[in-house]
Amino acid sequence: MGKLVRCITSNGQVMATALDSTDIVAAAEQIHNTSAVVTAALGRLLTAASIMGNMLKGKDNSITLRIAGGGPIGSVIAVSDANGDVRGYVTNPVVELPLNEKGKLDVGGAVGKNGNIYVLKDLGLKEPYNGMVPLVSGEIAEDITAYYALSEQTPTVCALGVLVNPDLTVKAAGGYIIQLLPAAEEETINKLEEGIKDIPSVTQMLTNGMSPEEIIKKALKNFEVEVLYSQETTYKCNCSRQRIEKALISMGQNELHQMAEEMPKAEIKCHFCDKTYTFTKSELKALEKN
């Protein structure tokens, strides 16, 4: 289970959410068998999506983040509901790259930066909200910050991190998003900038045993902080046989008929959880009639 906490400063001018997503990213690594740099990239996007999903107001709302940067990893996708339960996948789960100039996993090199970050919010309206901004670095946290600045005009600090063990398991993962609210004064901005200037990395704080609440309070050390709520989040796929049946029916009778005639059975694999759904020839023919 991930551990998420949402806070506000006592002056009502800064909102912050932090998440320990170690278990979430570990689940993703086990499902997709990702290499180290891919685990880091997917883990960062899953963490951001979980936090951003939790910010949504309606319980049936959801958010989809997709990054396509032209790098060897291909597209990276994460989907979260309003609780912060999240799922995701990448086009190419195994990519091997040398460490970057800082001796870290080269997430930017794997993702690329010749592309965009796409944000789709399903808010229960007739049409979903769509946002798109060019990638800044492919390192994901900077790209989330740029999205909020350009698409939602919200001053935002985003930090994300994933620490991968030599055996490719996940040692620590997490992140935080801090946002200035519309009433924020210049003094508040200065205090926030001063507080985060020399803050350690997210993974360093997590491996030192800090909780999400303690991470927020360290980032907002110049403020009094009130915890609004804390909760658990998880890696959660919502696929089902019924959903797959609806997807097959949406292909149309001709496509289904051709599939039934040409294949003894159809195997449909879920991108998010790797579960396989099998449909026999007779089951495909039955779906034709819907």
Secondary structure, 3 states (H helix, E strand, C coil): CEEEEEEEECCCCEEEEEEECHHHHHHHHHHHCCCHHHHHHHHHHHHHHHHHHHCCCCCCCEEEEEEECCCCCCEEEEEEECCCCEEEEECCCCCCCCCCCCCCCCHHHHHCCCCEEEEEEECCCCCCEEEEEECCCCCCHHHHHHHHHHHCCCCEEEEEEEEECCCCCEEEEEEEEEEECCCCCHHHHHHHHHHHCCCCCHHHHHHCCCCHHHHHHHHCCCCCEEEEEEEEECECCCCCHHHHHHHHHHCCHHHHHHHHHHCCEEEEECCCCCCEEEEEHHHHHHHHCC
